[in-house]
Amino acid sequence: MVKARVIVMLKDGVLDPQGQATQKALHTLGYDEVAAVRVGKVIELNLDTEDREWASARLKEMCDKLLANPVIESYRIERVEG
Amino acid sequence: MVKARVIVMLKDGVLDPQGQATQKALHTLGYDEVAAVRVGKVIELNLDTEDREWASARLKEMCDKLLANPVIESYRIERVEG
């Protein structure tokens, strides 16, 4: 079993309303040191294979086709353990 | 400036409709090797301080108060760089 993690973030320059709302809420709670907040998705997948190289290639396809919107998002495949 | 990353995931046993929907969509696209998918939030914060220890304590407070719902979510503070 290969365990993988994909981090999907909005591209720089794309408006991040969730990040802005979170920052505002933190300031309201008194955490004024918070200078910037960005919110994204973390997707953890278990793949039924032992072939890590094949898994990495397939993961890239999954990201390009479904997991990340190429217009406004970028992704990183962070960990492929098996 | 301290840069931190918080990973917020649903606790084990809590229904993850987004994860299930993603898995189903991946199967539809032919990625049958996907055995399980869990989707969570990644929150990247810039904190206007150089004191990493103080930042870590404040981050824990922010998570407990706002960033994670303690009833259904667990969080990890993964990186505090400065």
Backbone of each chain as nested JSON, in Angstrom:
{
  "chains": [
    {"id": "A", "residues": [
      {"number": 1, "name": "MET", "atoms": {"N": [0.849, -1.202, 0.0], "CA": [0.0, 0.0, 0.0], "C": [0.88, 1.246, 0.0]}},
      {"number": 2, "name": "VAL", "atoms": {"N": [0.655, 2.104, -0.95], "CA": [1.386, 3.378, -1.003], "C": [0.489, 4.467, -0.404]}},
      {"number": 3, "name": "LYS", "atoms": {"N": [1.055, 5.226, 0.535], "CA": [0.31, 6.358, 1.124], "C": [0.879, 7.648, 0.544]}},
      {"number": 4, "name": "ALA", "atoms": {"N": [-0.016, 8.49, 0.036], "CA": [0.453, 9.728, -0.583], "C": [-0.322, 10.904, -0.015]}},
      {"number": 5, "name": "ARG", "atoms": {"N": [0.34, 12.075, -0.088], "CA": [-0.333, 13.299, 0.341], "C": [-0.163, 14.36, -0.726]}},
      {"number": 6, "name": "VAL", "atoms": {"N": [-1.271, 14.99, -1.081], "CA": [-1.246, 16.056, -2.09], "C": [-1.708, 17.351, -1.413]}},
      {"number": 7, "name": "ILE", "atoms": {"N": [-0.93, 18.406, -1.599], "CA": [-1.298, 19.728, -1.076], "C": [-1.737, 20.578, -2.274]}},
      {"number": 8, "name": "VAL", "atoms": {"N": [-2.95, 21.111, -2.195], "CA": [-3.487, 21.954, -3.283], "C": [-3.711, 23.357, -2.732]}},
      {"number": 9, "name": "MET", "atoms": {"N": [-3.033, 24.337, -3.317], "CA": [-3.168, 25.717, -2.862], "C": [-3.605, 26.604, -4.031]}},
      {"number": 10, "name": "LEU", "atoms": {"N": [-4.234, 27.724, -3.713], "CA": [-4.535, 28.699, -4.743], "C": [-3.221, 29.283, -5.264]}},
      {"number": 11, "name": "LYS", "atoms": {"N": [-3.183, 29.573, -6.539], "CA": [-1.971, 30.184, -7.107], "C": [-1.801, 31.586, -6.534]}},
      {"number": 12, "name": "ASP", "atoms": {"N": [-0.542, 32.061, -6.483], "CA": [-0.288, 33.426, -6.031], "C": [-1.084, 34.395, -6.915]}},
      {"number": 13, "name": "GLY", "atoms": {"N": [-1.649, 35.403, -6.279], "CA": [-2.387, 36.401, -7.064], "C": [-3.864, 36.08, -7.178]}},
      {"number": 14, "name": "VAL", "atoms": {"N": [-4.257, 34.843, -6.842], "CA": [-5.679, 34.497, -6.877], "C": [-6.284, 34.874, -5.526]}},
      {"number": 15, "name": "LEU", "atoms": {"N": [-7.413, 35.553, -5.553], "CA": [-8.078, 36.005, -4.319], "C": [-8.39, 34.804, -3.44]}},
      {"number": 16, "name": "ASP", "atoms": {"N": [-8.076, 34.926, -2.136], "CA": [-8.281, 33.822, -1.188], "C": [-9.247, 34.296, -0.086]}},
      {"number": 17, "name": "PRO", "atoms": {"N": [-10.554, 34.336, -0.382], "CA": [-11.508, 34.848, 0.595], "C": [-11.483, 34.079, 1.917]}},
      {"number": 18, "name": "GLN", "atoms": {"N": [-11.268, 32.762, 1.821], "CA": [-11.244, 31.961, 3.049], "C": [-10.035, 32.366, 3.916]}},
      {"number": 19, "name": "GLY", "atoms": {"N": [-8.91, 32.576, 3.252], "CA": [-7.721, 33.002, 3.98], "C": [-7.926, 34.367, 4.614]}},
      {"number": 20, "name": "GLN", "atoms": {"N": [-8.54, 35.271, 3.87], "CA": [-8.77, 36.63, 4.399], "C": [-9.759, 36.601, 5.572]}},
      {"number": 21, "name": "ALA", "atoms": {"N": [-10.81, 35.802, 5.432], "CA": [-11.81, 35.711, 6.508], "C": [-11.167, 35.117, 7.758]}},
      {"number": 22, "name": "THR", "atoms": {"N": [-10.313, 34.122, 7.569], "CA": [-9.631, 33.497, 8.715], "C": [-8.717, 34.509, 9.392]}},
      {"number": 23, "name": "GLN", "atoms": {"N": [-7.99, 35.274, 8.589], "CA": [-7.079, 36.27, 9.167], "C": [-7.862, 37.313, 9.977]}},
      {"number": 24, "name": "LYS", "atoms": {"N": [-8.974, 37.754, 9.412], "CA": [-9.803, 38.764, 10.102], "C": [-10.313, 38.205, 11.431]}},
      {"number": 25, "name": "ALA", "atoms": {"N": [-10.745, 36.956, 11.403], "CA": [-11.271, 36.327, 12.63], "C": [-10.168, 36.212, 13.679]}},
      {"number": 26, "name": "LEU", "atoms": {"N": [-8.962, 35.853, 13.235], "CA": [-7.844, 35.738, 14.184], "C": [-7.505, 37.102, 14.785]}},
      {"number": 27, "name": "HIS", "atoms": {"N": [-7.569, 38.133, 13.962], "CA": [-7.312, 39.49, 14.499], "C": [-8.388, 39.848, 15.52]}},
      {"number": 28, "name": "THR", "atoms": {"N": [-9.62, 39.509, 15.23], "CA": [-10.718, 39.799, 16.168], "C": [-10.478, 39.095, 17.505]}},
      {"number": 29, "name": "LEU", "atoms": {"N": [-9.845, 37.918, 17.434], "CA": [-9.568, 37.171, 18.677], "C": [-8.306, 37.68, 19.371]}},
      {"number": 30, "name": "GLY", "atoms": {"N": [-7.649, 38.689, 18.732], "CA": [-6.487, 39.289, 19.386], "C": [-5.154, 38.78, 18.873]}},
      {"number": 31, "name": "TYR", "atoms": {"N": [-5.129, 38.011, 17.814], "CA": [-3.864, 37.484, 17.271], "C": [-3.365, 38.42, 16.163]}},
      {"number": 32, "name": "ASP", "atoms": {"N": [-2.967, 39.614, 16.581], "CA": [-2.588, 40.641, 15.601], "C": [-1.277, 40.328, 14.881]}},
      {"number": 33, "name": "GLU", "atoms": {"N": [-0.493, 39.382, 15.423], "CA": [0.782, 39.046, 14.785], "C": [0.583, 38.288, 13.463]}},
      {"number": 34, "name": "VAL", "atoms": {"N": [-0.668, 37.866, 13.196], "CA": [-0.932, 37.113, 11.967], "C": [-0.915, 38.066, 10.779]}},
      {"number": 35, "name": "ALA", "atoms": {"N": [0.138, 37.964, 9.978], "CA": [0.323, 38.913, 8.869], "C": [-0.355, 38.408, 7.589]}},
      {"number": 36, "name": "ALA", "atoms": {"N": [-0.436, 37.092, 7.44], "CA": [-1.066, 36.554, 6.217], "C": [-1.55, 35.125, 6.493]}},
      {"number": 37, "name": "VAL", "atoms": {"N": [-2.66, 34.754, 5.832], "CA": [-3.211, 33.396, 5.961], "C": [-3.598, 32.904, 4.571]}},
      {"number": 38, "name": "ARG", "atoms": {"N": [-3.208, 31.683, 4.225], "CA": [-3.635, 31.048, 2.975], "C": [-4.227, 29.693, 3.35]}},
      {"number": 39, "name": "VAL", "atoms": {"N": [-5.372, 29.392, 2.761], "CA": [-6.054, 28.132, 3.069], "C": [-6.116, 27.284, 1.802]}},
      {"number": 40, "name": "GLY", "atoms": {"N": [-5.781, 26.0, 1.931], "CA": [-5.843, 25.098, 0.776], "C": [-6.38, 23.749, 1.206]}},
      {"number": 41, "name": "LYS", "atoms": {"N": [-6.226, 22.765, 0.301], "CA": [-6.712, 21.404, 0.588], "C": [-5.524, 20.465, 0.783]}},
      {"number": 42, "name": "VAL", "atoms": {"N": [-5.699, 19.527, 1.696], "CA": [-4.731, 18.438, 1.806], "C": [-5.516, 17.16, 1.52]}},
      {"number": 43, "name": "ILE", "atoms": {"N": [-5.005, 16.348, 0.607], "CA": [-5.694, 15.123, 0.2], "C": [-4.763, 13.957, 0.482]}},
      {"number": 44, "name": "GLU", "atoms": {"N": [-5.205, 13.064, 1.366], "CA": [-4.391, 11.895, 1.683], "C": [-5.007, 10.684, 0.976]}},
      {"number": 45, "name": "LEU", "atoms": {"N": [-4.192, 9.968, 0.237], "CA": [-4.691, 8.83, -0.541], "C": [-3.915, 7.567, -0.184]}},
      {"number": 46, "name": "ASN", "atoms": {"N": [-4.64, 6.43, -0.139], "CA": [-4.002, 5.11, -0.04], "C": [-4.152, 4.449, -1.405]}},
      {"number": 47, "name": "LEU", "atoms": {"N": [-3.044, 4.037, -1.976], "CA": [-3.084, 3.408, -3.3], "C": [-2.684, 1.943, -3.157]}},
      {"number": 48, "name": "ASP", "atoms": {"N": [-3.507, 1.083, -3.75], "CA": [-3.311, -0.352, -3.627], "C": [-2.243, -0.821, -4.607]}},
      {"number": 49, "name": "THR", "atoms": {"N": [-0.997, -0.461, -4.343], "CA": [0.15, -0.863, -5.154], "C": [1.403, -0.75, -4.29]}},
      {"number": 50, "name": "GLU", "atoms": {"N": [2.456, -1.457, -4.694], "CA": [3.743, -1.317, -3.992], "C": [4.733, -0.536, -4.863]}},
      {"number": 51, "name": "ASP", "atoms": {"N": [4.323, -0.25, -6.103], "CA": [5.218, 0.401, -7.073], "C": [5.146, 1.917, -6.889]}},
      {"number": 52, "name": "ARG", "atoms": {"N": [6.106, 2.473, -6.187], "CA": [6.041, 3.899, -5.84], "C": [6.203, 4.787, -7.073]}},
      {"number": 53, "name": "GLU", "atoms": {"N": [7.037, 4.331, -8.016], "CA": [7.261, 5.157, -9.212], "C": [5.971, 5.255, -10.041]}},
      {"number": 54, "name": "TRP", "atoms": {"N": [5.351, 4.079, -10.209], "CA": [4.081, 4.045, -10.948], "C": [3.042, 4.894, -10.215]}},
      {"number": 55, "name": "ALA", "atoms": {"N": [3.037, 4.767, -8.895], "CA": [2.064, 5.531, -8.085], "C": [2.274, 7.03, -8.276]}},
      {"number": 56, "name": "SER", "atoms": {"N": [3.522, 7.469, -8.288], "CA": [3.798, 8.905, -8.457], "C": [3.288, 9.409, -9.803]}},
      {"number": 57, "name": "ALA", "atoms": {"N": [3.509, 8.618, -10.837], "CA": [3.042, 9.032, -12.172], "C": [1.515, 9.098, -12.19]}},
      {"number": 58, "name": "ARG", "atoms": {"N": [0.886, 8.101, -11.624], "CA": [-0.593, 8.078, -11.587], "C": [-1.127, 9.257, -10.771]}},
      {"number": 59, "name": "LEU", "atoms": {"N": [-0.457, 9.555, -9.637], "CA": [-0.899, 10.67, -8.784], "C": [-0.857, 11.982, -9.551]}},
      {"number": 60, "name": "LYS", "atoms": {"N": [0.203, 12.15, -10.337], "CA": [0.32, 13.392, -11.13], "C": [-0.867, 13.5, -12.087]}},
      {"number": 61, "name": "GLU", "atoms": {"N": [-1.205, 12.374, -12.702], "CA": [-2.369, 12.362, -13.607], "C": [-3.655, 12.736, -12.846]}},
      {"number": 62, "name": "MET", "atoms": {"N": [-3.825, 12.12, -11.664], "CA": [-5.029, 12.384, -10.86], "C": [-5.124, 13.874, -10.515]}},
      {"number": 63, "name": "CYS", "atoms": {"N": [-3.975, 14.47, -10.194], "CA": [-3.959, 15.904, -9.85], "C": [-4.332, 16.735, -11.073]}},
      {"number": 64, "name": "ASP", "atoms": {"N": [-3.718, 16.397, -12.202], "CA": [-3.959, 17.184, -13.422], "C": [-5.406, 17.051, -13.893]}},
      {"number": 65, "name": "LYS", "atoms": {"N": [-5.992, 15.865, -13.681], "CA": [-7.348, 15.622, -14.203], "C": [-8.451, 16.031, -13.231]}},
      {"number": 66, "name": "LEU", "atoms": {"N": [-8.175, 15.871, -11.905], "CA": [-9.308, 16.027, -10.97], "C": [-8.994, 16.838, -9.706]}},
      {"number": 67, "name": "LEU", "atoms": {"N": [-7.877, 16.486, -9.058], "CA": [-7.682, 16.976, -7.688], "C": [-7.372, 18.476, -7.624]}},
      {"number": 68, "name": "ALA", "atoms": {"N": [-6.799, 19.032, -8.701], "CA": [-6.478, 20.471, -8.675], "C": [-7.014, 21.135, -9.932]}},
      {"number": 69, "name": "ASN", "atoms": {"N": [-7.563, 22.327, -9.761], "CA": [-8.054, 23.105, -10.901], "C": [-6.868, 23.887, -11.471]}},
      {"number": 70, "name": "PRO", "atoms": {"N": [-6.358, 23.484, -12.648], "CA": [-5.115, 24.081, -13.168], "C": [-5.201, 25.594, -13.403]}},
      {"number": 71, "name": "VAL", "atoms": {"N": [-6.416, 26.116, -13.524], "CA": [-6.545, 27.551, -13.803], "C": [-6.182, 28.377, -12.567]}},
      {"number": 72, "name": "ILE", "atoms": {"N": [-6.648, 27.956, -11.396], "CA": [-6.447, 28.778, -10.201], "C": [-5.658, 28.096, -9.092]}},
      {"number": 73, "name": "GLU", "atoms": {"N": [-5.36, 26.797, -9.279], "CA": [-4.678, 26.084, -8.197], "C": [-3.36, 25.48, -8.664]}},
      {"number": 74, "name": "SER", "atoms": {"N": [-2.447, 25.322, -7.697], "CA": [-1.216, 24.56, -7.948], "C": [-1.185, 23.446, -6.912]}},
      {"number": 75, "name": "TYR", "atoms": {"N": [-0.442, 22.366, -7.224], "CA": [-0.423, 21.246, -6.281], "C": [1.004, 20.756, -6.06]}},
      {"number": 76, "name": "ARG", "atoms": {"N": [1.198, 20.109, -4.942], "CA": [2.483, 19.441, -4.647], "C": [2.142, 18.04, -4.149]}},
      {"number": 77, "name": "ILE", "atoms": {"N": [2.866, 17.055, -4.688], "CA": [2.734, 15.697, -4.163], "C": [3.855, 15.554, -3.136]}},
      {"number": 78, "name": "GLU", "atoms": {"N": [3.47, 15.513, -1.871], "CA": [4.516, 15.652, -0.846], "C": [5.097, 14.342, -0.366]}},
      {"number": 79, "name": "ARG", "atoms": {"N": [4.315, 13.386, -0.157], "CA": [4.877, 12.157, 0.425], "C": [4.321, 10.947, -0.283]}},
      {"number": 80, "name": "VAL", "atoms": {"N": [5.178, 10.065, -0.704], "CA": [4.727, 8.79, -1.254], "C": [5.466, 7.712, -0.468]}},
      {"number": 81, "name": "GLU", "atoms": {"N": [4.792, 7.158, 0.52], "CA": [5.439, 6.102, 1.347], "C": [4.835, 4.756, 0.965]}},
      {"number": 82, "name": "GLY", "atoms": {"N": [5.544, 3.787, 1.139], "CA": [4.96, 2.458, 0.822], "C": [5.778, 1.382, 1.473]}}
    ]},
    {"id": "B", "residues": [
      {"number": 1, "name": "MET", "atoms": {"N": [9.969, 37.072, 10.651], "CA": [8.667, 36.478, 10.243], "C": [8.704, 34.96, 10.426]}},
      {"number": 2, "name": "VAL", "atoms": {"N": [7.755, 34.442, 11.133], "CA": [7.641, 32.985, 11.307], "C": [6.591, 32.458, 10.336]}},
      {"number": 3, "name": "LYS", "atoms": {"N": [6.945, 31.434, 9.589], "CA": [6.002, 30.802, 8.658], "C": [5.567, 29.468, 9.259]}},
      {"number": 4, "name": "ALA", "atoms": {"N": [4.249, 29.275, 9.353], "CA": [3.753, 28.044, 9.967], "C": [2.74, 27.386, 9.046]}},
      {"number": 5, "name": "ARG", "atoms": {"N": [2.632, 26.044, 9.207], "CA": [1.612, 25.331, 8.448], "C": [0.813, 24.462, 9.415]}},
      {"number": 6, "name": "VAL", "atoms": {"N": [-0.491, 24.533, 9.292], "CA": [-1.377, 23.721, 10.132], "C": [-2.17, 22.789, 9.21]}},
      {"number": 7, "name": "ILE", "atoms": {"N": [-2.181, 21.508, 9.556], "CA": [-2.97, 20.525, 8.799], "C": [-4.173, 20.147, 9.672]}},
      {"number": 8, "name": "VAL", "atoms": {"N": [-5.372, 20.326, 9.128], "CA": [-6.598, 20.001, 9.872], "C": [-7.31, 18.866, 9.14]}},
      {"number": 9, "name": "MET", "atoms": {"N": [-7.499, 17.731, 9.826], "CA": [-8.167, 16.577, 9.211], "C": [-9.373, 16.175, 10.066]}},
      {"number": 10, "name": "LEU", "atoms": {"N": [-10.338, 15.525, 9.416], "CA": [-11.44, 14.956, 10.183], "C": [-10.898, 13.831, 11.069]}},
      {"number": 11, "name": "LYS", "atoms": {"N": [-11.457, 13.707, 12.246], "CA": [-11.026, 12.615, 13.131], "C": [-11.429, 11.273, 12.523]}},
      {"number": 12, "name": "ASP", "atoms": {"N": [-10.673, 10.214, 12.869], "CA": [-11.025, 8.879, 12.39], "C": [-12.454, 8.574, 12.84]}},
      {"number": 13, "name": "GLY", "atoms": {"N": [-13.206, 7.943, 11.944], "CA": [-14.573, 7.557, 12.313], "C": [-15.605, 8.601, 11.93]}},
      {"number": 14, "name": "VAL", "atoms": {"N": [-15.139, 9.825, 11.637], "CA": [-16.095, 10.863, 11.21], "C": [-16.29, 10.727, 9.702]}},
      {"number": 15, "name": "LEU", "atoms": {"N": [-17.528, 10.735, 9.267], "CA": [-17.857, 10.575, 7.848], "C": [-17.171, 11.675, 7.036]}},
      {"number": 16, "name": "ASP", "atoms": {"N": [-16.551, 11.253, 5.906], "CA": [-15.804, 12.21, 5.073], "C": [-16.412, 12.216, 3.666]}},
      {"number": 17, "name": "PRO", "atoms": {"N": [-17.57, 12.887, 3.482], "CA": [-18.247, 12.85, 2.175], "C": [-17.369, 13.347, 1.027]}},
      {"number": 18, "name": "GLN", "atoms": {"N": [-16.537, 14.362, 1.334], "CA": [-15.675, 14.901, 0.269], "C": [-14.652, 13.854, -0.154]}},
      {"number": 19, "name": "GLY", "atoms": {"N": [-14.097, 13.154, 0.831], "CA": [-13.142, 12.098, 0.521], "C": [-13.794, 10.987, -0.28]}},
      {"number": 20, "name": "GLN", "atoms": {"N": [-15.003, 10.601, 0.108], "CA": [-15.714, 9.519, -0.603], "C": [-16.055, 9.941, -2.029]}},
      {"number": 21, "name": "ALA", "atoms": {"N": [-16.514, 11.17, -2.183], "CA": [-16.874, 11.66, -3.524], "C": [-15.634, 11.705, -4.413]}},
      {"number": 22, "name": "THR", "atoms": {"N": [-14.514, 12.122, -3.831], "CA": [-13.268, 12.192, -4.609], "C": [-12.841, 10.79, -5.035]}},
      {"number": 23, "name": "GLN", "atoms": {"N": [-12.965, 9.842, -4.107], "CA": [-12.57, 8.468, -4.437], "C": [-13.438, 7.919, -5.566]}},
      {"number": 24, "name": "LYS", "atoms": {"N": [-14.731, 8.161, -5.459], "CA": [-15.66, 7.674, -6.493], "C": [-15.304, 8.284, -7.851]}},
      {"number": 25, "name": "ALA", "atoms": {"N": [-15.007, 9.57, -7.857], "CA": [-14.669, 10.251, -9.119], "C": [-13.381, 9.68, -9.698]}},
      {"number": 26, "name": "LEU", "atoms": {"N": [-12.416, 9.386, -8.84], "CA": [-11.151, 8.819, -9.324], "C": [-11.389, 7.422, -9.918]}},
      {"number": 27, "name": "HIS", "atoms": {"N": [-12.265, 6.649, -9.261], "CA": [-12.583, 5.325, -9.823], "C": [-13.243, 5.48, -11.182]}},
      {"number": 28, "name": "THR", "atoms": {"N": [-14.135, 6.421, -11.3], "CA": [-14.814, 6.674, -12.576], "C": [-13.8, 7.002, -13.677]}},
      {"number": 29, "name": "LEU", "atoms": {"N": [-12.721, 7.688, -13.284], "CA": [-11.676, 8.053, -14.262], "C": [-10.718, 6.886, -14.518]}},
      {"number": 30, "name": "GLY", "atoms": {"N": [-10.948, 5.764, -13.804], "CA": [-10.129, 4.584, -14.069], "C": [-9.008, 4.35, -13.085]}},
      {"number": 31, "name": "TYR", "atoms": {"N": [-8.951, 5.107, -12.011], "CA": [-7.889, 4.941, -11.008], "C": [-8.374, 4.015, -9.889]}},
      {"number": 32, "name": "ASP", "atoms": {"N": [-8.527, 2.753, -10.26], "CA": [-9.106, 1.78, -9.324], "C": [-8.175, 1.438, -8.165]}},
      {"number": 33, "name": "GLU", "atoms": {"N": [-6.884, 1.78, -8.305], "CA": [-5.93, 1.464, -7.229], "C": [-6.14, 2.35, -5.994]}},
      {"number": 34, "name": "VAL", "atoms": {"N": [-6.998, 3.384, -6.139], "CA": [-7.226, 4.281, -5.003], "C": [-8.105, 3.587, -3.974]}},
      {"number": 35, "name": "ALA", "atoms": {"N": [-7.532, 3.198, -2.87], "CA": [-8.257, 2.413, -1.859], "C": [-8.964, 3.312, -0.852]}},
      {"number": 36, "name": "ALA", "atoms": {"N": [-8.407, 4.499, -0.605], "CA": [-9.037, 5.405, 0.372], "C": [-8.574, 6.836, 0.092]}},
      {"number": 37, "name": "VAL", "atoms": {"N": [-9.478, 7.804, 0.363], "CA": [-9.152, 9.219, 0.189], "C": [-9.683, 9.975, 1.411]}},
      {"number": 38, "name": "ARG", "atoms": {"N": [-8.855, 10.839, 1.984], "CA": [-9.306, 11.719, 3.058], "C": [-8.925, 13.149, 2.658]}},
      {"number": 39, "name": "VAL", "atoms": {"N": [-9.868, 14.06, 2.834], "CA": [-9.631, 15.445, 2.444], "C": [-9.684, 16.328, 3.69]}},
      {"number": 40, "name": "GLY", "atoms": {"N": [-8.692, 17.22, 3.801], "CA": [-8.677, 18.136, 4.942], "C": [-8.251, 19.516, 4.495]}},
      {"number": 41, "name": "LYS", "atoms": {"N": [-7.936, 20.368, 5.486], "CA": [-7.51, 21.743, 5.194], "C": [-6.023, 21.907, 5.519]}},
      {"number": 42, "name": "VAL", "atoms": {"N": [-5.362, 22.716, 4.705], "CA": [-4.002, 23.126, 5.048], "C": [-4.05, 24.648, 5.183]}},
      {"number": 43, "name": "ILE", "atoms": {"N": [-3.542, 25.145, 6.279], "CA": [-3.577, 26.585, 6.559], "C": [-2.145, 27.066, 6.736]}},
      {"number": 44, "name": "GLU", "atoms": {"N": [-1.725, 27.958, 5.848], "CA": [-0.375, 28.5, 5.947], "C": [-0.475, 29.915, 6.513]}},
      {"number": 45, "name": "LEU", "atoms": {"N": [0.286, 30.176, 7.57], "CA": [0.222, 31.48, 8.227], "C": [1.612, 32.118, 8.279]}},
      {"number": 46, "name": "ASN", "atoms": {"N": [1.66, 33.442, 8.096], "CA": [2.874, 34.215, 8.369], "C": [2.618, 34.999, 9.654]}},
      {"number": 47, "name": "LEU", "atoms": {"N": [3.512, 34.833, 10.622], "CA": [3.347, 35.517, 11.904], "C": [4.461, 36.543, 12.056]}},
      {"number": 48, "name": "ASP", "atoms": {"N": [4.068, 37.742, 12.408], "CA": [5.013, 38.85, 12.494], "C": [5.751, 38.794, 13.831]}},
      {"number": 49, "name": "THR", "atoms": {"N": [6.628, 37.809, 13.975], "CA": [7.456, 37.656, 15.165], "C": [8.68, 36.822, 14.793]}},
      {"number": 50, "name": "GLU", "atoms": {"N": [9.716, 36.911, 15.612], "CA": [10.893, 36.06, 15.382], "C": [10.969, 34.963, 16.459]}},
      {"number": 51, "name": "ASP", "atoms": {"N": [10.074, 35.082, 17.44], "CA": [10.103, 34.159, 18.593], "C": [9.319, 32.895, 18.249]}},
      {"number": 52, "name": "ARG", "atoms": {"N": [10.017, 31.83, 17.866], "CA": [9.334, 30.62, 17.385], "C": [8.577, 29.924, 18.51]}},
      {"number": 53, "name": "GLU", "atoms": {"N": [9.145, 29.959, 19.706], "CA": [8.478, 29.275, 20.816], "C": [7.137, 29.946, 21.135]}},
      {"number": 54, "name": "TRP", "atoms": {"N": [7.196, 31.271, 21.193], "CA": [5.971, 32.034, 21.455], "C": [4.963, 31.79, 20.322]}},
      {"number": 55, "name": "ALA", "atoms": {"N": [5.483, 31.756, 19.101], "CA": [4.609, 31.541, 17.934], "C": [3.928, 30.174, 18.027]}},
      {"number": 56, "name": "SER", "atoms": {"N": [4.676, 29.161, 18.444], "CA": [4.09, 27.81, 18.552], "C": [2.962, 27.78, 19.568]}},
      {"number": 57, "name": "ALA", "atoms": {"N": [3.182, 28.443, 20.695], "CA": [2.142, 28.467, 21.737], "C": [0.899, 29.203, 21.221]}},
      {"number": 58, "name": "ARG", "atoms": {"N": [1.122, 30.327, 20.557], "CA": [-0.01, 31.114, 20.028], "C": [-0.756, 30.307, 18.954]}},
      {"number": 59, "name": "LEU", "atoms": {"N": [0.015, 29.58, 18.113], "CA": [-0.609, 28.778, 17.042], "C": [-1.527, 27.716, 17.634]}},
      {"number": 60, "name": "LYS", "atoms": {"N": [-1.062, 27.103, 18.727], "CA": [-1.888, 26.081, 19.384], "C": [-3.204, 26.704, 19.863]}},
      {"number": 61, "name": "GLU", "atoms": {"N": [-3.101, 27.888, 20.424], "CA": [-4.317, 28.609, 20.859], "C": [-5.241, 28.871, 19.67]}},
      {"number": 62, "name": "MET", "atoms": {"N": [-4.661, 29.372, 18.562], "CA": [-5.453, 29.681, 17.365], "C": [-6.181, 28.437, 16.868]}},
      {"number": 63, "name": "CYS", "atoms": {"N": [-5.488, 27.292, 16.905], "CA": [-6.106, 26.034, 16.451], "C": [-7.253, 25.639, 17.374]}},
      {"number": 64, "name": "ASP", "atoms": {"N": [-6.986, 25.726, 18.681], "CA": [-8.004, 25.312, 19.658], "C": [-9.225, 26.226, 19.602]}},
      {"number": 65, "name": "LYS", "atoms": {"N": [-8.999, 27.515, 19.316], "CA": [-10.106, 28.477, 19.359], "C": [-10.853, 28.617, 18.038]}},
      {"number": 66, "name": "LEU", "atoms": {"N": [-10.083, 28.457, 16.9], "CA": [-10.731, 28.839, 15.634], "C": [-10.469, 27.865, 14.486]}},
      {"number": 67, "name": "LEU", "atoms": {"N": [-9.189, 27.505, 14.29], "CA": [-8.815, 26.841, 13.031], "C": [-9.331, 25.401, 12.933]}},
      {"number": 68, "name": "ALA", "atoms": {"N": [-9.535, 24.733, 14.074], "CA": [-10.028, 23.347, 14.015], "C": [-11.231, 23.192, 14.943]}},
      {"number": 69, "name": "ASN", "atoms": {"N": [-12.225, 22.439, 14.46], "CA": [-13.401, 22.158, 15.289], "C": [-13.077, 20.93, 16.148]}},
      {"number": 70, "name": "PRO", "atoms": {"N": [-12.88, 21.136, 17.46], "CA": [-12.403, 20.029, 18.307], "C": [-13.348, 18.822, 18.351]}},
      {"number": 71, "name": "VAL", "atoms": {"N": [-14.595, 19.018, 17.989], "CA": [-15.547, 17.895, 18.067], "C": [-15.262, 16.883, 16.959]}},
      {"number": 72, "name": "ILE", "atoms": {"N": [-15.005, 17.357, 15.748], "CA": [-14.866, 16.438, 14.615], "C": [-13.501, 16.496, 13.938]}},
      {"number": 73, "name": "GLU", "atoms": {"N": [-12.652, 17.459, 14.329], "CA": [-11.372, 17.612, 13.627], "C": [-10.192, 17.488, 14.577]}},
      {"number": 74, "name": "SER", "atoms": {"N": [-9.065, 17.026, 14.007], "CA": [-7.796, 17.063, 14.754], "C": [-6.826, 17.895, 13.922]}},
      {"number": 75, "name": "TYR", "atoms": {"N": [-5.814, 18.452, 14.562], "CA": [-4.886, 19.309, 13.808], "C": [-3.448, 18.956, 14.158]}},
      {"number": 76, "name": "ARG", "atoms": {"N": [-2.552, 19.299, 13.23], "CA": [-1.108, 19.163, 13.471], "C": [-0.471, 20.487, 13.041]}},
      {"number": 77, "name": "ILE", "atoms": {"N": [0.414, 20.994, 13.889], "CA": [1.204, 22.164, 13.481], "C": [2.503, 21.601, 12.933]}},
      {"number": 78, "name": "GLU", "atoms": {"N": [2.679, 21.704, 11.618], "CA": [3.759, 20.939, 11.01], "C": [5.072, 21.691, 10.897]}},
      {"number": 79, "name": "ARG", "atoms": {"N": [5.043, 22.901, 10.507], "CA": [6.323, 23.571, 10.286], "C": [6.263, 24.958, 10.884]}},
      {"number": 80, "name": "VAL", "atoms": {"N": [7.237, 25.314, 11.674], "CA": [7.364, 26.685, 12.166], "C": [8.762, 27.131, 11.797]}},
      {"number": 81, "name": "GLU", "atoms": {"N": [8.888, 27.868, 10.711], "CA": [10.206, 28.345, 10.255], "C": [10.283, 29.839, 10.525]}},
      {"number": 82, "name": "GLY", "atoms": {"N": [11.418, 30.3, 10.727], "CA": [11.529, 31.762, 10.937], "C": [12.969, 32.189, 10.733]}}
    ]}
  ]
}
